[in-house]
Amino acid sequence: MIRTEKKYIGRSTLHTLLAMLLAVVLVSCGGEDKVGTENMISGPSSKTWVADEEMNAAGDEVEQVDKDQQGGMQFYSDGRFALGESGQLRTGTWSFDQAAKRLTLQFENENTTENFEVTKLTDDEMNLKVPDGSEMKLKAK
């Protein structure tokens, strides 16, 4: 009976260790969408981002404006931004809260602030989600 208990305890310990190892592997390998640092948004002085893909709240791809008319978003390391779209230029200031994964745009001469959840941020890609659930995937230009 003692021998049976030792085998059971040994197997139980082995299963526990294997389960813990599996959990560590899954956690370390999971989470493709990572959120980087503030300097990934602006680069050392400035960086331009253009829309690559847009999805509605249901996750369906939304048809984009012609690439030539699309414009882009230029982020400067001093906290300013310029947004060009449909022949118009809007400017203002931006801030990034890495802990909250939130990008905030305050438009100049407007009482308008836009908040985006940053779901992915690398040197080349930035995914922004708005409160209604729609998402824009941007590529660095």
Chimera marker file (.cmm) of the C-alpha trace (Angstrom):
<marker_set name="trace">
<marker id="1" x="0.000" y="0.000" z="0.000" r="1" g="1" b="0" radius="0.5"/>
<marker id="2" x="2.842" y="2.395" z="0.723" r="1" g="1" b="0" radius="0.5"/>
<marker id="3" x="4.364" y="1.655" z="-2.663" r="1" g="1" b="0" radius="0.5"/>
<marker id="4" x="1.042" y="2.504" z="-4.397" r="1" g="1" b="0" radius="0.5"/>
<marker id="5" x="0.807" y="5.794" z="-2.494" r="1" g="1" b="0" radius="0.5"/>
<marker id="6" x="4.363" y="6.761" z="-3.524" r="1" g="1" b="0" radius="0.5"/>
<marker id="7" x="3.586" y="6.032" z="-7.200" r="1" g="1" b="0" radius="0.5"/>
<marker id="8" x="0.408" y="8.103" z="-6.950" r="1" g="1" b="0" radius="0.5"/>
<marker id="9" x="2.204" y="11.024" z="-5.252" r="1" g="1" b="0" radius="0.5"/>
<marker id="10" x="5.035" y="10.816" z="-7.794" r="1" g="1" b="0" radius="0.5"/>
<marker id="11" x="2.613" y="10.902" z="-10.736" r="1" g="1" b="0" radius="0.5"/>
<marker id="12" x="0.609" y="13.696" z="-9.149" r="1" g="1" b="0" radius="0.5"/>
<marker id="13" x="3.753" y="15.781" z="-8.678" r="1" g="1" b="0" radius="0.5"/>
<marker id="14" x="4.856" y="15.066" z="-12.244" r="1" g="1" b="0" radius="0.5"/>
<marker id="15" x="1.438" y="16.086" z="-13.629" r="1" g="1" b="0" radius="0.5"/>
<marker id="16" x="1.500" y="19.265" z="-11.555" r="1" g="1" b="0" radius="0.5"/>
<marker id="17" x="4.976" y="20.178" z="-12.848" r="1" g="1" b="0" radius="0.5"/>
<marker id="18" x="3.964" y="19.476" z="-16.444" r="1" g="1" b="0" radius="0.5"/>
<marker id="19" x="0.821" y="21.583" z="-16.070" r="1" g="1" b="0" radius="0.5"/>
<marker id="20" x="2.855" y="24.463" z="-14.640" r="1" g="1" b="0" radius="0.5"/>
<marker id="21" x="5.395" y="24.190" z="-17.476" r="1" g="1" b="0" radius="0.5"/>
<marker id="22" x="2.595" y="24.225" z="-20.051" r="1" g="1" b="0" radius="0.5"/>
<marker id="23" x="1.072" y="27.325" z="-18.423" r="1" g="1" b="0" radius="0.5"/>
<marker id="24" x="4.432" y="29.144" z="-18.515" r="1" g="1" b="0" radius="0.5"/>
<marker id="25" x="4.941" y="28.249" z="-22.188" r="1" g="1" b="0" radius="0.5"/>
<marker id="26" x="1.434" y="29.380" z="-23.131" r="1" g="1" b="0" radius="0.5"/>
<marker id="27" x="1.796" y="32.691" z="-21.297" r="1" g="1" b="0" radius="0.5"/>
<marker id="28" x="5.235" y="33.469" z="-22.707" r="1" g="1" b="0" radius="0.5"/>
<marker id="29" x="4.318" y="32.530" z="-26.290" r="1" g="1" b="0" radius="0.5"/>
<marker id="30" x="0.819" y="33.975" z="-26.292" r="1" g="1" b="0" radius="0.5"/>
<marker id="31" x="-0.288" y="37.543" z="-26.811" r="1" g="1" b="0" radius="0.5"/>
<marker id="32" x="0.779" y="38.326" z="-30.369" r="1" g="1" b="0" radius="0.5"/>
<marker id="33" x="-0.637" y="41.837" z="-30.025" r="1" g="1" b="0" radius="0.5"/>
<marker id="34" x="1.831" y="43.651" z="-27.848" r="1" g="1" b="0" radius="0.5"/>
<marker id="35" x="1.821" y="47.298" z="-26.926" r="1" g="1" b="0" radius="0.5"/>
<marker id="36" x="5.210" y="48.946" z="-27.104" r="1" g="1" b="0" radius="0.5"/>
<marker id="37" x="6.443" y="52.277" z="-25.860" r="1" g="1" b="0" radius="0.5"/>
<marker id="38" x="5.602" y="55.892" z="-26.646" r="1" g="1" b="0" radius="0.5"/>
<marker id="39" x="8.693" y="56.391" z="-28.815" r="1" g="1" b="0" radius="0.5"/>
<marker id="40" x="7.404" y="53.678" z="-31.191" r="1" g="1" b="0" radius="0.5"/>
<marker id="41" x="4.570" y="56.066" z="-32.106" r="1" g="1" b="0" radius="0.5"/>
<marker id="42" x="6.742" y="59.045" z="-33.026" r="1" g="1" b="0" radius="0.5"/>
<marker id="43" x="10.186" y="57.588" z="-33.616" r="1" g="1" b="0" radius="0.5"/>
<marker id="44" x="13.171" y="59.730" z="-32.599" r="1" g="1" b="0" radius="0.5"/>
<marker id="45" x="11.678" y="62.904" z="-34.155" r="1" g="1" b="0" radius="0.5"/>
<marker id="46" x="8.563" y="62.002" z="-36.191" r="1" g="1" b="0" radius="0.5"/>
<marker id="47" x="6.806" y="59.088" z="-37.814" r="1" g="1" b="0" radius="0.5"/>
<marker id="48" x="3.981" y="58.828" z="-40.352" r="1" g="1" b="0" radius="0.5"/>
<marker id="49" x="1.268" y="56.189" z="-40.083" r="1" g="1" b="0" radius="0.5"/>
<marker id="50" x="-1.223" y="55.238" z="-42.806" r="1" g="1" b="0" radius="0.5"/>
<marker id="51" x="-4.347" y="53.087" z="-42.579" r="1" g="1" b="0" radius="0.5"/>
<marker id="52" x="-3.756" y="49.548" z="-43.774" r="1" g="1" b="0" radius="0.5"/>
<marker id="53" x="-7.072" y="47.976" z="-42.789" r="1" g="1" b="0" radius="0.5"/>
<marker id="54" x="-10.275" y="49.070" z="-41.054" r="1" g="1" b="0" radius="0.5"/>
<marker id="55" x="-12.763" y="46.808" z="-39.298" r="1" g="1" b="0" radius="0.5"/>
<marker id="56" x="-16.218" y="47.615" z="-37.943" r="1" g="1" b="0" radius="0.5"/>
<marker id="57" x="-17.358" y="46.559" z="-34.467" r="1" g="1" b="0" radius="0.5"/>
<marker id="58" x="-18.499" y="43.172" z="-35.831" r="1" g="1" b="0" radius="0.5"/>
<marker id="59" x="-14.979" y="42.508" z="-37.134" r="1" g="1" b="0" radius="0.5"/>
<marker id="60" x="-15.914" y="42.924" z="-40.802" r="1" g="1" b="0" radius="0.5"/>
<marker id="61" x="-13.443" y="44.753" z="-43.040" r="1" g="1" b="0" radius="0.5"/>
<marker id="62" x="-14.583" y="48.228" z="-44.094" r="1" g="1" b="0" radius="0.5"/>
<marker id="63" x="-13.780" y="49.530" z="-47.571" r="1" g="1" b="0" radius="0.5"/>
<marker id="64" x="-11.114" y="52.228" z="-47.362" r="1" g="1" b="0" radius="0.5"/>
<marker id="65" x="-10.752" y="55.512" z="-49.142" r="1" g="1" b="0" radius="0.5"/>
<marker id="66" x="-8.478" y="55.506" z="-52.187" r="1" g="1" b="0" radius="0.5"/>
<marker id="67" x="-4.860" y="55.336" z="-50.978" r="1" g="1" b="0" radius="0.5"/>
<marker id="68" x="-4.011" y="58.595" z="-52.799" r="1" g="1" b="0" radius="0.5"/>
<marker id="69" x="-6.725" y="60.539" z="-50.906" r="1" g="1" b="0" radius="0.5"/>
<marker id="70" x="-6.211" y="58.781" z="-47.576" r="1" g="1" b="0" radius="0.5"/>
<marker id="71" x="-3.473" y="60.996" z="-46.144" r="1" g="1" b="0" radius="0.5"/>
<marker id="72" x="-1.915" y="59.863" z="-42.920" r="1" g="1" b="0" radius="0.5"/>
<marker id="73" x="-1.115" y="60.687" z="-39.335" r="1" g="1" b="0" radius="0.5"/>
<marker id="74" x="2.228" y="62.259" z="-38.489" r="1" g="1" b="0" radius="0.5"/>
<marker id="75" x="3.287" y="62.002" z="-34.850" r="1" g="1" b="0" radius="0.5"/>
<marker id="76" x="6.119" y="64.182" z="-33.555" r="1" g="1" b="0" radius="0.5"/>
<marker id="77" x="8.249" y="63.289" z="-30.548" r="1" g="1" b="0" radius="0.5"/>
<marker id="78" x="7.411" y="66.659" z="-28.905" r="1" g="1" b="0" radius="0.5"/>
<marker id="79" x="3.757" y="65.578" z="-28.525" r="1" g="1" b="0" radius="0.5"/>
<marker id="80" x="2.288" y="67.263" z="-31.607" r="1" g="1" b="0" radius="0.5"/>
<marker id="81" x="0.469" y="65.487" z="-34.445" r="1" g="1" b="0" radius="0.5"/>
<marker id="82" x="-0.880" y="66.298" z="-37.907" r="1" g="1" b="0" radius="0.5"/>
<marker id="83" x="-3.740" y="64.371" z="-39.495" r="1" g="1" b="0" radius="0.5"/>
<marker id="84" x="-4.276" y="64.733" z="-43.226" r="1" g="1" b="0" radius="0.5"/>
<marker id="85" x="-7.453" y="63.366" z="-44.741" r="1" g="1" b="0" radius="0.5"/>
<marker id="86" x="-9.641" y="64.300" z="-47.706" r="1" g="1" b="0" radius="0.5"/>
<marker id="87" x="-7.539" y="67.380" z="-48.432" r="1" g="1" b="0" radius="0.5"/>
<marker id="88" x="-7.855" y="68.748" z="-44.885" r="1" g="1" b="0" radius="0.5"/>
<marker id="89" x="-5.141" y="69.076" z="-42.268" r="1" g="1" b="0" radius="0.5"/>
<marker id="90" x="-6.007" y="68.825" z="-38.581" r="1" g="1" b="0" radius="0.5"/>
<marker id="91" x="-3.364" y="69.325" z="-35.926" r="1" g="1" b="0" radius="0.5"/>
<marker id="92" x="-3.092" y="69.046" z="-32.170" r="1" g="1" b="0" radius="0.5"/>
<marker id="93" x="-1.310" y="67.269" z="-29.360" r="1" g="1" b="0" radius="0.5"/>
<marker id="94" x="-1.121" y="63.608" z="-28.486" r="1" g="1" b="0" radius="0.5"/>
<marker id="95" x="-0.317" y="61.566" z="-25.395" r="1" g="1" b="0" radius="0.5"/>
<marker id="96" x="0.110" y="57.867" z="-24.774" r="1" g="1" b="0" radius="0.5"/>
<marker id="97" x="-0.622" y="56.088" z="-21.512" r="1" g="1" b="0" radius="0.5"/>
<marker id="98" x="1.215" y="52.790" z="-21.876" r="1" g="1" b="0" radius="0.5"/>
<marker id="99" x="-0.243" y="51.258" z="-18.705" r="1" g="1" b="0" radius="0.5"/>
<marker id="100" x="-3.815" y="51.987" z="-19.846" r="1" g="1" b="0" radius="0.5"/>
<marker id="101" x="-2.914" y="51.293" z="-23.510" r="1" g="1" b="0" radius="0.5"/>
<marker id="102" x="-4.599" y="54.585" z="-24.448" r="1" g="1" b="0" radius="0.5"/>
<marker id="103" x="-3.692" y="57.086" z="-27.168" r="1" g="1" b="0" radius="0.5"/>
<marker id="104" x="-5.337" y="60.503" z="-26.765" r="1" g="1" b="0" radius="0.5"/>
<marker id="105" x="-5.535" y="63.133" z="-29.500" r="1" g="1" b="0" radius="0.5"/>
<marker id="106" x="-6.473" y="66.704" z="-28.553" r="1" g="1" b="0" radius="0.5"/>
<marker id="107" x="-7.313" y="68.695" z="-31.682" r="1" g="1" b="0" radius="0.5"/>
<marker id="108" x="-6.048" y="72.274" z="-31.900" r="1" g="1" b="0" radius="0.5"/>
<marker id="109" x="-8.694" y="75.050" z="-31.897" r="1" g="1" b="0" radius="0.5"/>
<marker id="110" x="-11.406" y="72.449" z="-31.359" r="1" g="1" b="0" radius="0.5"/>
<marker id="111" x="-13.103" y="71.205" z="-28.266" r="1" g="1" b="0" radius="0.5"/>
<marker id="112" x="-12.517" y="67.659" z="-29.493" r="1" g="1" b="0" radius="0.5"/>
<marker id="113" x="-10.546" y="64.860" z="-27.884" r="1" g="1" b="0" radius="0.5"/>
<marker id="114" x="-10.307" y="61.383" z="-29.376" r="1" g="1" b="0" radius="0.5"/>
<marker id="115" x="-9.338" y="58.382" z="-27.241" r="1" g="1" b="0" radius="0.5"/>
<marker id="116" x="-8.174" y="55.109" z="-28.738" r="1" g="1" b="0" radius="0.5"/>
<marker id="117" x="-7.346" y="51.801" z="-27.129" r="1" g="1" b="0" radius="0.5"/>
<marker id="118" x="-3.988" y="50.684" z="-28.525" r="1" g="1" b="0" radius="0.5"/>
<marker id="119" x="-4.299" y="46.940" z="-29.056" r="1" g="1" b="0" radius="0.5"/>
<marker id="120" x="-0.961" y="46.537" z="-30.841" r="1" g="1" b="0" radius="0.5"/>
<marker id="121" x="2.083" y="48.767" z="-31.107" r="1" g="1" b="0" radius="0.5"/>
<marker id="122" x="5.376" y="47.823" z="-32.717" r="1" g="1" b="0" radius="0.5"/>
<marker id="123" x="7.862" y="49.869" z="-34.730" r="1" g="1" b="0" radius="0.5"/>
<marker id="124" x="5.904" y="49.065" z="-37.916" r="1" g="1" b="0" radius="0.5"/>
<marker id="125" x="2.293" y="48.450" z="-36.832" r="1" g="1" b="0" radius="0.5"/>
<marker id="126" x="-0.254" y="50.198" z="-34.633" r="1" g="1" b="0" radius="0.5"/>
<marker id="127" x="-3.833" y="49.005" z="-34.069" r="1" g="1" b="0" radius="0.5"/>
<marker id="128" x="-6.317" y="51.502" z="-32.637" r="1" g="1" b="0" radius="0.5"/>
<marker id="129" x="-9.770" y="50.593" z="-31.312" r="1" g="1" b="0" radius="0.5"/>
<marker id="130" x="-12.513" y="53.141" z="-30.630" r="1" g="1" b="0" radius="0.5"/>
<marker id="131" x="-15.206" y="52.769" z="-27.956" r="1" g="1" b="0" radius="0.5"/>
<marker id="132" x="-17.792" y="51.460" z="-30.457" r="1" g="1" b="0" radius="0.5"/>
<marker id="133" x="-15.488" y="48.480" z="-31.117" r="1" g="1" b="0" radius="0.5"/>
<marker id="134" x="-14.327" y="49.396" z="-34.614" r="1" g="1" b="0" radius="0.5"/>
<marker id="135" x="-10.594" y="49.129" z="-35.206" r="1" g="1" b="0" radius="0.5"/>
<marker id="136" x="-8.033" y="50.666" z="-37.533" r="1" g="1" b="0" radius="0.5"/>
<marker id="137" x="-4.788" y="48.916" z="-38.367" r="1" g="1" b="0" radius="0.5"/>
<marker id="138" x="-1.997" y="51.331" z="-39.277" r="1" g="1" b="0" radius="0.5"/>
<marker id="139" x="1.391" y="50.762" z="-40.893" r="1" g="1" b="0" radius="0.5"/>
<marker id="140" x="4.420" y="52.993" z="-40.497" r="1" g="1" b="0" radius="0.5"/>
<marker id="141" x="5.330" y="54.681" z="-43.737" r="1" g="1" b="0" radius="0.5"/>
<link id1="1" id2="2" r="1" g="1" b="0" radius="0.2"/>
<link id1="2" id2="3" r="1" g="1" b="0" radius="0.2"/>
<link id1="3" id2="4" r="1" g="1" b="0" radius="0.2"/>
<link id1="4" id2="5" r="1" g="1" b="0" radius="0.2"/>
<link id1="5" id2="6" r="1" g="1" b="0" radius="0.2"/>
<link id1="6" id2="7" r="1" g="1" b="0" radius="0.2"/>
<link id1="7" id2="8" r="1" g="1" b="0" radius="0.2"/>
<link id1="8" id2="9" r="1" g="1" b="0" radius="0.2"/>
<link id1="9" id2="10" r="1" g="1" b="0" radius="0.2"/>
<link id1="10" id2="11" r="1" g="1" b="0" radius="0.2"/>
<link id1="11" id2="12" r="1" g="1" b="0" radius="0.2"/>
<link id1="12" id2="13" r="1" g="1" b="0" radius="0.2"/>
<link id1="13" id2="14" r="1" g="1" b="0" radius="0.2"/>
<link id1="14" id2="15" r="1" g="1" b="0" radius="0.2"/>
<link id1="15" id2="16" r="1" g="1" b="0" radius="0.2"/>
<link id1="16" id2="17" r="1" g="1" b="0" radius="0.2"/>
<link id1="17" id2="18" r="1" g="1" b="0" radius="0.2"/>
<link id1="18" id2="19" r="1" g="1" b="0" radius="0.2"/>
<link id1="19" id2="20" r="1" g="1" b="0" radius="0.2"/>
<link id1="20" id2="21" r="1" g="1" b="0" radius="0.2"/>
<link id1="21" id2="22" r="1" g="1" b="0" radius="0.2"/>
<link id1="22" id2="23" r="1" g="1" b="0" radius="0.2"/>
<link id1="23" id2="24" r="1" g="1" b="0" radius="0.2"/>
<link id1="24" id2="25" r="1" g="1" b="0" radius="0.2"/>
<link id1="25" id2="26" r="1" g="1" b="0" radius="0.2"/>
<link id1="26" id2="27" r="1" g="1" b="0" radius="0.2"/>
<link id1="27" id2="28" r="1" g="1" b="0" radius="0.2"/>
<link id1="28" id2="29" r="1" g="1" b="0" radius="0.2"/>
<link id1="29" id2="30" r="1" g="1" b="0" radius="0.2"/>
<link id1="30" id2="31" r="1" g="1" b="0" radius="0.2"/>
<link id1="31" id2="32" r="1" g="1" b="0" radius="0.2"/>
<link id1="32" id2="33" r="1" g="1" b="0" radius="0.2"/>
<link id1="33" id2="34" r="1" g="1" b="0" radius="0.2"/>
<link id1="34" id2="35" r="1" g="1" b="0" radius="0.2"/>
<link id1="35" id2="36" r="1" g="1" b="0" radius="0.2"/>
<link id1="36" id2="37" r="1" g="1" b="0" radius="0.2"/>
<link id1="37" id2="38" r="1" g="1" b="0" radius="0.2"/>
<link id1="38" id2="39" r="1" g="1" b="0" radius="0.2"/>
<link id1="39" id2="40" r="1" g="1" b="0" radius="0.2"/>
<link id1="40" id2="41" r="1" g="1" b="0" radius="0.2"/>
<link id1="41" id2="42" r="1" g="1" b="0" radius="0.2"/>
<link id1="42" id2="43" r="1" g="1" b="0" radius="0.2"/>
<link id1="43" id2="44" r="1" g="1" b="0" radius="0.2"/>
<link id1="44" id2="45" r="1" g="1" b="0" radius="0.2"/>
<link id1="45" id2="46" r="1" g="1" b="0" radius="0.2"/>
<link id1="46" id2="47" r="1" g="1" b="0" radius="0.2"/>
<link id1="47" id2="48" r="1" g="1" b="0" radius="0.2"/>
<link id1="48" id2="49" r="1" g="1" b="0" radius="0.2"/>
<link id1="49" id2="50" r="1" g="1" b="0" radius="0.2"/>
<link id1="50" id2="51" r="1" g="1" b="0" radius="0.2"/>
<link id1="51" id2="52" r="1" g="1" b="0" radius="0.2"/>
<link id1="52" id2="53" r="1" g="1" b="0" radius="0.2"/>
<link id1="53" id2="54" r="1" g="1" b="0" radius="0.2"/>
<link id1="54" id2="55" r="1" g="1" b="0" radius="0.2"/>
<link id1="55" id2="56" r="1" g="1" b="0" radius="0.2"/>
<link id1="56" id2="57" r="1" g="1" b="0" radius="0.2"/>
<link id1="57" id2="58" r="1" g="1" b="0" radius="0.2"/>
<link id1="58" id2="59" r="1" g="1" b="0" radius="0.2"/>
<link id1="59" id2="60" r="1" g="1" b="0" radius="0.2"/>
<link id1="60" id2="61" r="1" g="1" b="0" radius="0.2"/>
<link id1="61" id2="62" r="1" g="1" b="0" radius="0.2"/>
<link id1="62" id2="63" r="1" g="1" b="0" radius="0.2"/>
<link id1="63" id2="64" r="1" g="1" b="0" radius="0.2"/>
<link id1="64" id2="65" r="1" g="1" b="0" radius="0.2"/>
<link id1="65" id2="66" r="1" g="1" b="0" radius="0.2"/>
<link id1="66" id2="67" r="1" g="1" b="0" radius="0.2"/>
<link id1="67" id2="68" r="1" g="1" b="0" radius="0.2"/>
<link id1="68" id2="69" r="1" g="1" b="0" radius="0.2"/>
<link id1="69" id2="70" r="1" g="1" b="0" radius="0.2"/>
<link id1="70" id2="71" r="1" g="1" b="0" radius="0.2"/>
<link id1="71" id2="72" r="1" g="1" b="0" radius="0.2"/>
<link id1="72" id2="73" r="1" g="1" b="0" radius="0.2"/>
<link id1="73" id2="74" r="1" g="1" b="0" radius="0.2"/>
<link id1="74" id2="75" r="1" g="1" b="0" radius="0.2"/>
<link id1="75" id2="76" r="1" g="1" b="0" radius="0.2"/>
<link id1="76" id2="77" r="1" g="1" b="0" radius="0.2"/>
<link id1="77" id2="78" r="1" g="1" b="0" radius="0.2"/>
<link id1="78" id2="79" r="1" g="1" b="0" radius="0.2"/>
<link id1="79" id2="80" r="1" g="1" b="0" radius="0.2"/>
<link id1="80" id2="81" r="1" g="1" b="0" radius="0.2"/>
<link id1="81" id2="82" r="1" g="1" b="0" radius="0.2"/>
<link id1="82" id2="83" r="1" g="1" b="0" radius="0.2"/>
<link id1="83" id2="84" r="1" g="1" b="0" radius="0.2"/>
<link id1="84" id2="85" r="1" g="1" b="0" radius="0.2"/>
<link id1="85" id2="86" r="1" g="1" b="0" radius="0.2"/>
<link id1="86" id2="87" r="1" g="1" b="0" radius="0.2"/>
<link id1="87" id2="88" r="1" g="1" b="0" radius="0.2"/>
<link id1="88" id2="89" r="1" g="1" b="0" radius="0.2"/>
<link id1="89" id2="90" r="1" g="1" b="0" radius="0.2"/>
<link id1="90" id2="91" r="1" g="1" b="0" radius="0.2"/>
<link id1="91" id2="92" r="1" g="1" b="0" radius="0.2"/>
<link id1="92" id2="93" r="1" g="1" b="0" radius="0.2"/>
<link id1="93" id2="94" r="1" g="1" b="0" radius="0.2"/>
<link id1="94" id2="95" r="1" g="1" b="0" radius="0.2"/>
<link id1="95" id2="96" r="1" g="1" b="0" radius="0.2"/>
<link id1="96" id2="97" r="1" g="1" b="0" radius="0.2"/>
<link id1="97" id2="98" r="1" g="1" b="0" radius="0.2"/>
<link id1="98" id2="99" r="1" g="1" b="0" radius="0.2"/>
<link id1="99" id2="100" r="1" g="1" b="0" radius="0.2"/>
<link id1="100" id2="101" r="1" g="1" b="0" radius="0.2"/>
<link id1="101" id2="102" r="1" g="1" b="0" radius="0.2"/>
<link id1="102" id2="103" r="1" g="1" b="0" radius="0.2"/>
<link id1="103" id2="104" r="1" g="1" b="0" radius="0.2"/>
<link id1="104" id2="105" r="1" g="1" b="0" radius="0.2"/>
<link id1="105" id2="106" r="1" g="1" b="0" radius="0.2"/>
<link id1="106" id2="107" r="1" g="1" b="0" radius="0.2"/>
<link id1="107" id2="108" r="1" g="1" b="0" radius="0.2"/>
<link id1="108" id2="109" r="1" g="1" b="0" radius="0.2"/>
<link id1="109" id2="110" r="1" g="1" b="0" radius="0.2"/>
<link id1="110" id2="111" r="1" g="1" b="0" radius="0.2"/>
<link id1="111" id2="112" r="1" g="1" b="0" radius="0.2"/>
<link id1="112" id2="113" r="1" g="1" b="0" radius="0.2"/>
<link id1="113" id2="114" r="1" g="1" b="0" radius="0.2"/>
<link id1="114" id2="115" r="1" g="1" b="0" radius="0.2"/>
<link id1="115" id2="116" r="1" g="1" b="0" radius="0.2"/>
<link id1="116" id2="117" r="1" g="1" b="0" radius="0.2"/>
<link id1="117" id2="118" r="1" g="1" b="0" radius="0.2"/>
<link id1="118" id2="119" r="1" g="1" b="0" radius="0.2"/>
<link id1="119" id2="120" r="1" g="1" b="0" radius="0.2"/>
<link id1="120" id2="121" r="1" g="1" b="0" radius="0.2"/>
<link id1="121" id2="122" r="1" g="1" b="0" radius="0.2"/>
<link id1="122" id2="123" r="1" g="1" b="0" radius="0.2"/>
<link id1="123" id2="124" r="1" g="1" b="0" radius="0.2"/>
<link id1="124" id2="125" r="1" g="1" b="0" radius="0.2"/>
<link id1="125" id2="126" r="1" g="1" b="0" radius="0.2"/>
<link id1="126" id2="127" r="1" g="1" b="0" radius="0.2"/>
<link id1="127" id2="128" r="1" g="1" b="0" radius="0.2"/>
<link id1="128" id2="129" r="1" g="1" b="0" radius="0.2"/>
<link id1="129" id2="130" r="1" g="1" b="0" radius="0.2"/>
<link id1="130" id2="131" r="1" g="1" b="0" radius="0.2"/>
<link id1="131" id2="132" r="1" g="1" b="0" radius="0.2"/>
<link id1="132" id2="133" r="1" g="1" b="0" radius="0.2"/>
<link id1="133" id2="134" r="1" g="1" b="0" radius="0.2"/>
<link id1="134" id2="135" r="1" g="1" b="0" radius="0.2"/>
<link id1="135" id2="136" r="1" g="1" b="0" radius="0.2"/>
<link id1="136" id2="137" r="1" g="1" b="0" radius="0.2"/>
<link id1="137" id2="138" r="1" g="1" b="0" radius="0.2"/>
<link id1="138" id2="139" r="1" g="1" b="0" radius="0.2"/>
<link id1="139" id2="140" r="1" g="1" b="0" radius="0.2"/>
<link id1="140" id2="141" r="1" g="1" b="0" radius="0.2"/>
</marker_set>
